């Protein structure tokens, strides 16, 4: 995928925004005694009273304390002059504000980080805290090597932090629990960014006197019309209904997941059945119905006959050359690939509209999403000041959610994607992303742009506001911002999905089960091959039934059993 200026800005916004708070509390370093001594024979810290019973979640240690961690670094990381991985302005900021000295027990290239973590766990040589994968978290819990953070989190996490970590309703935080105990802090991220939506050429709709799509039946009629009624007006049979690329099942740009979802089919996602059991979405009867419809569309010429060998850029050539009238994809498609076709020679020549996923019946089509967690911060049972990790978390969240120059948040985020082309913010020892950044942008930006009143915007949203107004004033290079942030735009669509409870969380988001580790790659490859052949009319729709049987016998049945057992035990 090409990275446009808008997409870079959106990525930065993802890191710098939060839906959690715009609180007006200031840091109050009152001075604090060391706390959190670990009792013999237990993995739960007992925080000691501070200041005669009062706990200050942002209080400064005096004298300072030292806590150890480990880091994976990007080789392209650019430090300020005189700084390095162990001595930098980010670390100094935490020492100045919280009295916490950070010590790296080791630092390796990020590509070697997970391997080094496994060695660290195997040798039982843990730092005070570190980030691990979900599988490593399970192992550490089983080995009784990490601390139950439940009480520490309850006492030390600020209201802003608690709100930040539950902006998705609590799913990401719950994933860090075992038997009701909080065993880690999740490295949160936005789960909504890959949600699919429908993009349609509104100028073609108008030319052919077609209504805007509301249902899947509408989409099917439009796809036929765009293919057969010469919407580009060149008297040639050269247009297609829907642009799609070879990775049609991944949920990226020019995907077919929107069609599957419209038939209530969710390949790639584990779903909870009415019985309470979890089953794989890719083998359900609804998938067969969707595949048959796609096969019919392919035979009718509504899909590119060669899409199965075209990557994103090659498939997008049909959009750029004025030959495709619809496509499905995430919120950023206004920047790529749609802008390449919509803006030419300083003018907007294609009018794209965005619409929610259409449904084949009166039940809404849901958008499958993943959990969003990218790792877990665990605290060693041997840590002398485990509450310090919660304080680091509080300070990072505060820097993200406050609009207060006193906090000098830049020290915590120096060198963003827009200036040094690297991510210095990852030097923050406990790093979490806002979960609903785009949701809040979709709520606030369209209103602000429509009224030309940015007073209610959150940190980082002004760029989108200014770019959208610039487009309205004639700057067509801001087309992507126009598609994303204005009324009826893609970020507002994400917000509307959220308001309508239109997301379907993958029912299993944990680490691979034993059988999954050895068989899932084979099953996924088989699924892609069978689906591809059926869609492109290289196999009968009956091949789907054979695939389901093979899926179970090749390990799918055992994986399903393991997943349900794992979920029952959690």
C-alpha positions as CSV (number, residue, x, y, z in Angstrom):
1,X,0.0,0.0,0.0
2,X,1.2,3.5,-0.8
3,X,1.5,5.8,2.1
4,X,0.0,9.2,1.4
5,X,0.4,12.4,3.4
6,X,-3.0,11.8,4.8
7,X,-2.3,8.2,5.8
8,X,0.9,9.3,7.6
9,X,-1.1,12.0,9.4
10,X,-3.8,9.4,10.3
11,X,-1.1,7.1,11.7
12,X,0.3,9.9,13.8
13,X,-3.2,10.8,15.0
14,X,-3.7,7.2,15.9
15,X,-0.8,7.5,18.2
16,X,-1.5,10.9,19.6
17,X,-5.3,10.9,20.1
18,X,-7.6,9.2,22.6
19,X,-11.2,9.1,23.3
20,X,-10.6,8.8,27.0
21,X,-10.4,12.3,28.4
22,X,-9.5,16.0,28.2
23,X,-9.1,16.3,31.9
24,X,-7.6,19.4,33.4
25,X,-5.5,18.0,36.3
26,X,-1.9,19.0,36.4
27,X,1.0,16.8,37.5
28,X,1.5,17.0,41.2
29,X,4.9,15.5,42.2
30,X,4.4,15.6,45.9
31,X,7.2,13.2,46.8
32,X,6.6,9.6,47.5
33,X,8.2,6.8,49.5
34,X,9.1,3.6,47.9
35,X,6.1,1.2,47.9
36,X,5.0,-2.2,46.6
37,X,7.1,-4.6,48.6
38,X,6.4,-8.2,47.6
39,X,5.3,-10.6,50.2
40,X,7.1,-14.0,50.5
41,X,5.4,-16.8,48.7
42,X,2.9,-14.7,46.7
43,X,2.8,-13.0,43.3
44,X,0.7,-10.1,44.5
45,X,2.3,-6.8,45.6
46,X,1.0,-5.1,48.7
47,X,1.4,-1.3,48.2
48,X,2.4,0.4,51.3
49,X,0.5,3.6,52.5
50,X,2.0,6.8,51.1
51,X,1.6,10.2,52.8
52,X,-0.3,8.6,55.6
53,X,-2.7,6.6,53.5
54,X,-2.9,8.7,50.4
55,X,-1.8,7.4,47.1
56,X,-0.6,9.7,44.4
57,X,-0.7,7.9,41.0
58,X,1.6,10.6,39.6
59,X,3.7,11.3,42.6
60,X,7.5,11.6,42.2
61,X,9.8,9.2,44.0
62,X,12.3,11.1,46.2
63,X,15.0,9.8,46.2
64,X,14.6,8.3,42.7
65,X,14.2,4.6,42.2
66,X,15.5,2.4,39.4
67,X,13.5,-0.2,37.5
68,X,14.8,-2.4,34.7
69,X,13.2,-3.3,31.4
70,X,14.3,-4.6,27.9
71,X,13.9,-3.1,24.5
72,X,13.8,-3.9,20.8
73,X,15.0,-1.1,18.6
74,X,14.5,-0.1,15.0
75,X,17.8,0.1,13.2
76,X,16.7,3.4,11.6
77,X,16.0,5.0,14.9
78,X,17.5,8.5,15.0
79,X,18.5,9.9,18.4
80,X,19.1,13.5,19.3
81,X,22.8,14.4,19.5
82,X,24.5,12.9,22.5
83,X,21.7,10.4,23.2
84,X,21.4,6.7,22.8
85,X,19.2,3.8,23.7
86,X,20.1,4.0,27.4
87,X,20.4,7.8,27.7
88,X,17.8,9.9,26.0
89,X,15.3,12.7,26.5
90,X,12.4,10.3,26.9
91,X,14.0,8.4,29.8
92,X,15.2,11.7,31.3
93,X,11.6,13.0,31.3
94,X,10.3,10.1,33.3
95,X,13.1,10.6,35.8
96,X,12.4,14.3,36.1
97,X,8.7,14.0,36.4
98,X,8.3,10.7,38.4
99,X,11.7,10.0,39.9
100,X,11.9,6.8,37.9
101,X,15.3,5.8,36.4
102,X,14.9,3.4,33.6
103,X,17.6,0.8,33.0
104,X,17.7,-1.5,30.0
105,X,18.8,-4.9,31.0
106,X,19.4,-5.6,27.3
107,X,18.6,-4.0,23.9
108,X,18.4,-5.9,20.6
109,X,17.2,-5.2,17.1
110,X,13.4,-5.4,17.1
111,X,13.6,-8.4,14.7
112,X,15.4,-10.4,17.4
113,X,13.2,-9.2,20.3
114,X,10.8,-12.1,20.6
115,X,13.6,-14.7,20.4
116,X,15.5,-12.8,23.1
117,X,12.4,-12.7,25.3
118,X,12.0,-16.4,25.1
119,X,15.6,-16.9,26.2
120,X,15.0,-14.4,29.0
121,X,11.9,-16.4,30.2
122,X,13.7,-19.8,29.9
123,X,16.6,-18.5,32.0
124,X,14.3,-16.9,34.5
125,X,16.2,-13.7,34.2
126,X,13.3,-11.3,33.9
127,X,13.7,-7.5,34.2
128,X,11.3,-5.7,36.5
129,X,8.9,-5.3,33.5
130,X,8.8,-6.1,29.8
131,X,6.6,-6.5,26.8
132,X,5.7,-10.0,25.7
133,X,3.4,-11.8,23.2
134,X,0.1,-13.4,24.2
135,X,1.8,-16.8,24.1
136,X,4.6,-15.7,26.3
137,X,2.0,-14.2,28.7
138,X,0.4,-17.6,29.0
139,X,3.7,-19.3,29.7
140,X,4.7,-16.7,32.4
141,X,1.3,-17.2,34.1
142,X,1.7,-21.0,34.1
143,X,5.3,-20.7,35.4
144,X,4.1,-18.3,38.2
145,X,6.8,-15.7,37.2
146,X,4.8,-12.6,37.0
147,X,2.7,-10.5,39.3
148,X,-1.0,-10.2,39.7
149,X,-1.5,-6.5,39.0
150,X,-5.2,-6.3,40.0
151,X,-4.8,-4.4,43.2
152,X,-2.0,-2.2,42.0
153,X,-4.0,-1.2,38.9
154,X,-7.1,-0.5,40.9
155,X,-5.2,1.7,43.4
156,X,-2.6,3.4,41.1
157,X,-4.2,3.8,37.7
158,X,-5.7,7.2,37.2
159,X,-9.3,7.7,36.1
160,X,-7.9,8.8,32.7
161,X,-5.9,5.6,32.4
162,X,-8.8,3.4,33.3
163,X,-11.0,5.1,30.8
164,X,-8.3,4.9,28.1
165,X,-7.9,1.2,28.6
166,X,-11.6,0.4,28.4
167,X,-12.5,2.7,25.5
168,X,-13.5,-0.5,23.5
169,X,-15.8,-1.7,26.2
170,X,-13.1,-3.6,28.1
171,X,-12.2,-6.4,25.7
172,X,-8.5,-5.5,25.4
173,X,-8.0,-5.2,29.1
174,X,-9.9,-8.4,29.7
175,X,-7.6,-10.2,27.4
176,X,-4.8,-9.6,29.9
177,X,-6.7,-11.4,32.7
178,X,-6.5,-15.0,33.9
179,X,-9.1,-16.4,36.2
180,X,-10.3,-12.8,36.8
181,X,-6.8,-11.6,37.8
182,X,-5.1,-8.8,35.8
183,X,-1.8,-10.4,34.9
184,X,-0.5,-7.7,32.4
185,X,-1.2,-4.3,30.9
186,X,-2.3,-4.7,27.3
187,X,-0.5,-2.7,24.6
188,X,-3.7,-1.3,23.2
189,X,-4.4,-0.2,19.7
190,X,-7.3,0.7,17.5
191,X,-9.3,-2.4,16.4
192,X,-11.6,-0.5,14.0
193,X,-9.2,0.8,11.4
194,X,-9.7,-2.2,9.0
195,X,-13.5,-2.0,9.0
196,X,-14.8,-2.3,5.5
197,X,-17.1,0.1,3.7
198,X,-18.5,0.5,0.2
199,X,-17.2,3.1,-2.2
200,X,-19.4,4.0,-5.3
201,X,-19.0,6.3,-8.2
202,X,-21.9,8.8,-7.5
203,X,-21.4,10.4,-10.9
204,X,-22.1,7.1,-12.6
205,X,-25.2,6.5,-10.4
206,X,-26.5,9.9,-11.6
207,X,-25.7,9.3,-15.2
208,X,-27.5,5.9,-15.2
209,X,-30.3,7.3,-13.0
210,X,-29.6,4.7,-10.3
211,X,-30.5,5.1,-6.6
212,X,-27.7,5.1,-4.0
213,X,-27.1,1.6,-2.5
214,X,-28.9,0.7,0.7
215,X,-29.1,-3.1,0.4
216,X,-27.1,-5.9,-1.2
217,X,-29.7,-6.2,-3.9
218,X,-29.0,-2.6,-4.8
219,X,-25.3,-3.3,-5.0
220,X,-25.9,-6.3,-7.3
221,X,-28.1,-4.2,-9.6
222,X,-25.6,-1.4,-9.7
223,X,-22.7,-3.8,-10.4
224,X,-24.7,-5.1,-13.4
225,X,-25.5,-1.6,-14.6
226,X,-21.9,-0.4,-14.3
227,X,-20.8,-3.4,-16.3
228,X,-23.3,-3.3,-19.1
229,X,-24.6,0.3,-19.5
230,X,-21.4,2.1,-20.6
231,X,-21.2,4.5,-17.6
232,X,-18.0,6.0,-18.8
233,X,-19.7,6.9,-22.1
234,X,-17.0,5.7,-24.5
235,X,-19.2,3.2,-26.4
236,X,-16.9,0.4,-25.3
237,X,-17.5,-2.7,-23.2
238,X,-14.6,-1.9,-20.8
239,X,-16.1,-1.2,-17.4
240,X,-16.6,-3.5,-14.4
241,X,-18.9,-3.3,-11.4
242,X,-16.4,-3.9,-8.6
243,X,-12.7,-3.5,-8.4
244,X,-10.9,-6.3,-6.5
245,X,-7.4,-7.5,-6.0
246,X,-5.9,-11.0,-5.6
247,X,-5.7,-10.7,-1.7
248,X,-9.5,-10.5,-1.7
249,X,-9.9,-12.1,1.7
250,X,-7.5,-10.0,3.8
251,X,-9.7,-7.0,4.6
252,X,-7.4,-4.5,2.9
253,X,-8.2,-2.3,0.0
254,X,-10.3,-3.6,-2.9
255,X,-11.4,-6.6,-0.8
256,X,-14.4,-8.9,-1.2
257,X,-15.0,-9.2,2.5
258,X,-17.7,-6.6,2.2
259,X,-19.7,-9.0,0.0
260,X,-19.1,-11.9,2.4
261,X,-20.2,-9.8,5.3
262,X,-23.3,-8.6,3.5
263,X,-24.3,-12.3,3.4
264,X,-23.5,-12.6,7.1
265,X,-20.5,-14.7,6.3
266,X,-17.2,-14.1,8.2
267,X,-14.3,-16.0,6.8
268,X,-11.1,-15.4,8.8
269,X,-13.1,-14.8,12.0
270,X,-14.1,-17.1,14.9
271,X,-17.7,-16.6,15.7
272,X,-19.8,-17.5,18.7
273,X,-22.9,-19.5,17.9
274,X,-26.2,-19.3,19.7
275,X,-25.2,-22.5,21.7
276,X,-22.3,-20.5,23.1
277,X,-19.7,-22.6,21.3
278,X,-17.1,-20.9,19.1
279,X,-16.8,-22.0,15.5
280,X,-14.7,-20.9,12.5
281,X,-16.6,-18.4,10.3
282,X,-15.0,-19.6,7.1
283,X,-16.9,-22.9,7.0
284,X,-20.4,-21.7,7.7
285,X,-23.3,-22.1,5.2
286,X,-23.4,-18.4,4.6
287,X,-20.0,-18.5,3.0
288,X,-21.3,-20.9,0.4
289,X,-24.1,-18.5,-0.5
290,X,-21.7,-15.6,-0.8
291,X,-19.2,-17.6,-2.9
292,X,-22.0,-18.6,-5.4
293,X,-23.0,-14.9,-5.8
294,X,-19.4,-13.9,-6.4
295,X,-19.0,-16.7,-9.0
296,X,-22.1,-15.4,-10.8
297,X,-20.8,-11.9,-10.7
298,X,-17.4,-13.1,-12.1
299,X,-19.2,-15.0,-14.9
300,X,-21.2,-11.9,-15.8
301,X,-18.0,-9.8,-16.1
302,X,-18.7,-7.7,-13.1
303,X,-15.3,-8.5,-11.6
304,X,-12.0,-8.2,-13.4
305,X,-11.4,-11.5,-15.2
306,X,-7.7,-11.4,-14.1
307,X,-8.1,-10.0,-10.6
308,X,-6.7,-13.2,-9.0
309,X,-3.2,-12.3,-10.4
310,X,-3.3,-8.6,-9.7
311,X,-1.9,-6.9,-6.6
312,X,-3.4,-3.8,-5.1
313,X,-1.7,-1.3,-7.5
314,X,-2.4,-3.4,-10.6
315,X,-6.0,-3.8,-9.7
316,X,-6.3,-0.1,-9.0
317,X,-5.5,0.7,-12.6
318,X,-9.1,0.0,-13.4
319,X,-10.1,2.8,-11.0
320,X,-7.5,5.2,-12.2
321,X,-8.4,4.6,-15.9
322,X,-12.1,5.2,-15.2
323,X,-13.2,1.6,-15.7
324,X,-14.5,0.6,-12.2
325,X,-17.5,2.0,-10.4
326,X,-17.4,0.3,-7.0
327,X,-15.0,-1.2,-4.5
328,X,-14.8,-2.2,-0.8
329,X,-12.1,-1.3,1.6
330,X,-11.0,0.5,4.8
331,X,-11.4,4.2,5.7
332,X,-8.2,5.4,4.1
333,X,-9.1,4.5,0.5
334,X,-9.9,8.1,-0.3
335,X,-6.2,8.7,-0.2
336,X,-5.3,5.5,-2.0
337,X,-6.3,4.4,-4.5
338,X,-9.4,6.5,-5.2
339,X,-7.5,9.8,-5.2
340,X,-5.4,8.6,-8.1
341,X,-8.5,8.3,-10.3
342,X,-10.5,11.2,-8.8
343,X,-8.0,14.0,-9.1
344,X,-6.3,14.7,-12.5
345,X,-4.7,17.8,-13.8
346,X,-5.8,19.8,-10.8
347,X,-9.4,18.9,-11.1
348,X,-11.8,16.4,-9.4
349,X,-13.0,14.1,-12.3
350,X,-14.6,11.3,-10.3
351,X,-17.2,11.6,-7.6
352,X,-16.9,8.8,-5.1
353,X,-19.3,8.3,-2.2
354,X,-19.0,6.1,0.8
355,X,-21.7,3.8,2.1
356,X,-22.1,1.3,5.0
357,X,-21.8,-2.4,4.3
358,X,-25.0,-3.6,2.5
359,X,-27.0,-6.5,3.8
360,X,-28.8,-9.2,1.9
361,X,-31.8,-9.1,4.4
362,X,-33.1,-7.0,7.2
363,X,-30.3,-7.9,9.5
364,X,-27.3,-5.5,9.5
365,X,-24.0,-6.7,8.1
366,X,-21.4,-6.6,10.7
367,X,-17.7,-5.6,10.4
368,X,-15.4,-8.3,11.8
369,X,-12.5,-6.8,13.8
370,X,-9.6,-8.2,15.7
371,X,-8.9,-7.4,19.4
372,X,-6.3,-4.7,18.7
373,X,-3.8,-5.7,21.3
374,X,-0.2,-5.8,20.0
375,X,1.5,-7.1,23.2
376,X,1.4,-7.2,26.9
377,X,3.5,-5.5,29.7
378,X,4.2,-7.9,32.5
379,X,5.8,-7.3,35.9
380,X,8.2,-9.7,37.5
381,X,7.3,-11.1,40.9
382,X,10.8,-9.9,42.0
383,X,10.1,-6.3,41.2
384,X,10.6,-4.1,44.2
385,X,8.5,-1.2,42.9
386,X,5.8,-2.7,40.7
387,X,3.5,0.3,41.1
388,X,6.1,2.3,39.2
389,X,5.0,0.6,36.0
390,X,1.4,1.8,36.5
391,X,2.8,5.3,37.1
392,X,4.7,5.1,33.8
393,X,1.5,4.1,32.1
394,X,-0.4,7.0,33.8
395,X,2.2,9.5,32.6
396,X,2.1,8.3,29.0
397,X,-1.7,8.4,28.9
398,X,-1.7,11.9,30.4
399,X,0.7,13.1,27.8
400,X,-1.6,11.7,25.1
401,X,-4.9,13.0,26.5
402,X,-4.0,16.4,27.9
403,X,-3.8,19.6,25.9
404,X,-1.5,21.4,28.4
405,X,1.9,22.9,27.6
406,X,3.0,22.3,31.1
407,X,3.2,18.6,30.4
408,X,5.6,19.2,27.5
409,X,4.2,16.1,25.8
410,X,6.7,16.6,22.9
411,X,9.4,15.2,25.1
412,X,7.4,11.9,25.2
413,X,6.9,11.8,21.4
414,X,10.0,13.4,19.8
415,X,10.6,12.5,16.2
416,X,7.3,11.5,14.6
417,X,6.6,10.0,11.2
418,X,6.3,13.4,9.7
419,X,9.8,14.8,10.6
420,X,12.5,12.2,11.3
421,X,10.8,9.4,9.4
422,X,11.1,7.1,12.4
423,X,9.3,6.4,15.6
424,X,11.1,7.9,18.6
425,X,7.8,7.7,20.6
426,X,8.4,3.9,20.9
427,X,11.2,4.7,23.3
428,X,8.4,5.2,25.9
429,X,8.8,2.3,28.3
430,X,5.0,1.6,28.6
431,X,3.4,2.5,25.3
432,X,-0.3,2.2,24.6
433,X,-2.3,3.6,21.6
434,X,-5.8,5.1,21.6
435,X,-8.4,2.4,20.8
436,X,-11.1,4.7,19.4
437,X,-9.1,7.5,17.8
438,X,-10.9,7.3,14.5
439,X,-14.2,6.9,16.2
440,X,-13.9,10.2,18.0
441,X,-12.5,11.8,14.8
442,X,-15.7,10.6,13.0
443,X,-17.8,12.1,15.8
444,X,-16.1,15.5,16.1
445,X,-14.5,16.5,12.8
446,X,-17.5,16.5,10.5
447,X,-19.4,18.8,12.8
448,X,-16.4,21.1,13.2
449,X,-15.8,21.2,9.5
450,X,-19.5,21.8,8.7
451,X,-19.7,24.6,11.2
452,X,-16.2,25.9,10.7
453,X,-15.8,25.8,14.5
454,X,-12.8,23.7,15.7
455,X,-13.3,24.6,19.4
456,X,-14.3,21.0,20.4
457,X,-11.6,19.2,18.6
458,X,-9.1,16.9,20.4
459,X,-5.3,16.9,20.2
460,X,-4.1,16.2,16.7
461,X,-7.4,16.7,14.9
462,X,-6.6,20.2,13.5
463,X,-4.6,18.9,10.6
464,X,-7.7,17.0,9.3
465,X,-9.8,20.0,9.9
466,X,-7.5,22.4,8.1
467,X,-7.0,20.0,5.1
468,X,-10.7,19.4,4.7
469,X,-11.4,23.2,4.6
470,X,-8.5,23.6,2.2
471,X,-10.1,21.1,-0.2
472,X,-13.4,23.0,0.1
473,X,-11.5,26.1,-0.8
474,X,-10.2,24.5,-4.0
475,X,-7.0,22.6,-3.0
476,X,-7.7,19.3,-4.7
477,X,-4.5,17.8,-3.2
478,X,-6.5,17.5,0.0
479,X,-9.0,15.1,-1.6
480,X,-8.1,12.3,0.9
481,X,-8.9,14.5,3.9
482,X,-12.2,15.5,2.3
483,X,-13.1,11.8,1.9
484,X,-12.1,11.0,5.4
485,X,-13.2,13.8,7.6
486,X,-16.2,15.6,6.2
487,X,-20.0,14.8,6.6
488,X,-20.6,11.5,5.0
489,X,-16.9,10.6,5.1
490,X,-15.2,7.5,6.1
491,X,-14.3,8.4,9.7
492,X,-17.9,9.3,10.3
493,X,-18.8,5.9,8.9
494,X,-16.6,4.3,11.5
495,X,-18.3,6.3,14.2
496,X,-21.8,5.3,12.8
497,X,-20.7,1.6,12.9
498,X,-19.7,2.1,16.5
499,X,-23.0,3.8,17.4
500,X,-25.0,1.0,15.8
501,X,-23.0,-1.8,17.5
502,X,-21.9,-2.8,14.0
503,X,-18.6,-4.4,14.8
504,X,-18.1,-8.2,15.3
505,X,-15.1,-9.0,17.6
506,X,-13.3,-12.1,16.7
507,X,-14.5,-14.6,19.3
508,X,-10.9,-16.0,19.7
509,X,-8.0,-13.6,19.8
510,X,-5.6,-15.6,21.9
511,X,-2.3,-17.3,20.9
512,X,-2.2,-20.3,18.7
513,X,-3.3,-23.6,20.2
514,X,-1.0,-26.6,19.8
515,X,-2.8,-27.9,16.7
516,X,-3.2,-24.5,15.3
517,X,0.5,-23.9,15.4
518,X,1.1,-26.9,13.1
519,X,-1.9,-26.9,10.9
520,X,-3.4,-23.4,10.5
521,X,-1.1,-22.3,7.7
522,X,-2.2,-25.4,5.7
523,X,-5.9,-24.7,6.4
524,X,-5.6,-21.1,5.4
525,X,-3.9,-21.9,2.2
526,X,-6.5,-24.5,1.4
527,X,-9.3,-22.0,2.1
528,X,-7.8,-19.4,-0.2
529,X,-7.3,-21.9,-3.0
530,X,-10.8,-23.3,-2.9
531,X,-12.4,-19.8,-2.6
532,X,-10.4,-18.5,-5.5
533,X,-11.3,-21.4,-7.7
534,X,-15.0,-21.1,-6.9
535,X,-15.1,-17.3,-7.4
536,X,-13.3,-17.5,-10.7
537,X,-15.5,-20.4,-12.0
538,X,-12.6,-22.8,-11.9
539,X,-14.5,-25.1,-9.5
540,X,-18.2,-25.9,-8.8
541,X,-19.8,-24.4,-5.8
542,X,-20.1,-28.0,-4.4
543,X,-16.3,-27.8,-3.8
544,X,-17.1,-25.7,-0.7
545,X,-18.8,-28.7,0.9
546,X,-15.7,-30.9,0.2
547,X,-13.5,-28.1,1.6
548,X,-15.5,-28.1,4.9
549,X,-15.0,-31.8,5.3
550,X,-11.3,-31.5,4.6
551,X,-11.0,-28.5,7.0
552,X,-12.3,-30.6,9.9
553,X,-10.2,-33.7,9.0
554,X,-7.0,-31.7,8.5
555,X,-7.0,-30.3,12.0
556,X,-9.9,-27.9,12.1
557,X,-12.0,-30.0,14.3
558,X,-9.2,-30.4,16.9
559,X,-8.4,-26.6,16.7
560,X,-12.0,-25.8,17.4
561,X,-12.0,-28.2,20.4
562,X,-8.8,-26.6,21.8
563,X,-10.1,-23.1,21.4
564,X,-13.4,-23.8,23.2
565,X,-11.5,-25.6,26.0
566,X,-9.2,-22.6,26.3
567,X,-12.0,-20.1,26.4
568,X,-13.9,-22.2,29.0
569,X,-10.9,-22.3,31.2
570,X,-10.2,-18.5,31.1
